[in-house]
Amino acid sequence: MTNVIIIFIHQLAAATVLGSLIYCLMVYLPAAEKNRDGATVTMTSRRRDDDGDRGDGDGGRAGGNDIGSDDDRDENSPAYKILNLLTPTTFASILILIGSGVYYLLENYTAQSGLKPGYYNLFGVKMLFVALAFFPSMYMTFSLRVRIADLDLNPAGKKLVPQTIKKMIGLSQITLWMVAAAMFLGIWLARY
């Protein structure tokens, strides 16, 4: 019965980390950024005069207004808010994955004597992918997120928000691929 509970916790943590990363990076962020860009375009188009000119003397051109750029991401952007929730969730889920996996191995060490050759080679590759997912997740949670967390106490940190969010999105994508590879190898090892 203990093995079933450990496996359930392990699979629940894996589903949480993979599902939250896929949803946030591939569904929520693109849709939120698209809606935010659309809202900006609608607001600027409403400011136009009847003759199509905004009244700023540039003949209706945007004049350097780069809508949808990374510089638009601030502490009120959807990317900031979702990554503020995603990074600790990802880190905690990966930590639970590691803890439940190690506990399962320690609990069932006697049943591992009759495994096929090559099992531990694949297991080592899986642990490499887990480490490659764990360390960027830890860096995002305890270094990058903290850098832009208390903007009311540290107003100078507002300049760091766009580049930090961009870095967090990139590291989250790396974490997504590493977790997906580790899960693939975990399923393969379960059938090995």
Secondary structure, DSSP 8 states (H G I E B T S, - for coil): -HHHHHHHHHHHHHHHHHHHHHIIIIIIHHHHHHHHHHHHHHHHHHT--TTS--SSSSTT--TT--TT-GGG--TTSHHHHHHHHHHHHHHHHHHHHHHHHHHHHHHTGGGGTT--TTHHHHHHHHHHHHHHHHHHHHHIIIIIHHHTT-TTT-GGGGGGHHHHHHHHHHHHHHHHHHHHHHHHHHHHHHH-
